Amino acid sequence: MNRIGRIQDRLSRTGIDLLALREQGNIIYAIDWDKPISGILLIPRSGEAKLLTSQLESVNLPSSLNDVKVVKMERGERILKGFLKEVGRGFKYIEFDSIDMDDALKLKEELGVLIRTRSKIVSEMRAVKDPCEIEKMKKAAEIASSTAGELLEGLKEGVSEVESACQYNYTIVLKGALKPAFETIVAFGEDSSNPHFTPSSRRLRRGDVVLLDAGADYLNYKSDLTRTIVFKGGVGKNTIREMIEAVEEAKRAAEGKAFPGVKACEIDERACEVLSEYGFDKYFAHGLGHGVGIDIHEPPSIAPLSNEELKEGNVITIEPGVYVPGVGGVRIEDTYLITDSGPVKLTF
Ligand SMILES: [Mn+2]
């Protein structure tokens, strides 16, 4: 059964008459499409699914995509109007993945229907990857990993953060990626203590910490990894060396817990325990990890408040980090497939 069929199967079990998807990741998943695509995807409980899309978008599309009919909207036509035209009446309960408050009120008024938003139907399906998705993610991981390895290996004194980030982005596209999975982070020295740093003109010096956080988008699927090294080793500060050791140990401990059935918050907690043994837990500024797939951040979240249980087929990151202001930051991250026999690392 294709994905639309599986979604319709779920709709028939919930009493929802129509599922309307506006989020790009959900549309890509439901249609099972490997290029960028956008619009609004209408999936009735039974019958034909339709993608409403702009004339501009539809130029690149055939008249149907894996059994989904493509409906071109008039130039200048608002998506809401297109929606009303296609949906007509006869539906009582419509669920959206996201919708503006204004649009929801208008639809309610015009159609007299019950509207719910933040639908979980597709995001739950997306959290468990099928074999085709896993193949794409392996390739996304391979492109990012080999490029990160080559970049770190080839670093030269005097290169800037921006130059290194551009080199990474350029190389992954040559290797078949559509684009980086997110804004590539290259941070040298003290810049590494900011977990969400934007590369600058700062140049590389001997003894600097080098933090590279990067990914690749391959046929709409993402990978995510972070490497931290000391450039021209042997001259790194002792604190940095200890931070690297703590983060590596925290990561190994978290890997040891990342099995199906374990609550995500327990994996996060395990990493925190290790960091606290080193006295670094107060410098751990973010959650331990996140699901990855068509979106760079998607369920399940691996964080202190996440009660989600890991499932076989989840793809997640584990990325403990320690950021000491004025000293530097260390983060080490890989992307893993969760299997019955434990986490399998996709990045390397
Ligand atoms: Mn990440």
Boltz pocket constraint, residues with backbone or C-beta under 6 A from the ligand:
constraints:
  - pocket:
      binder: B
      contacts: [[A, 224], [A, 225], [A, 296], [A, 317], [A, 319], [A, 333]]
      max_distance: 6.0
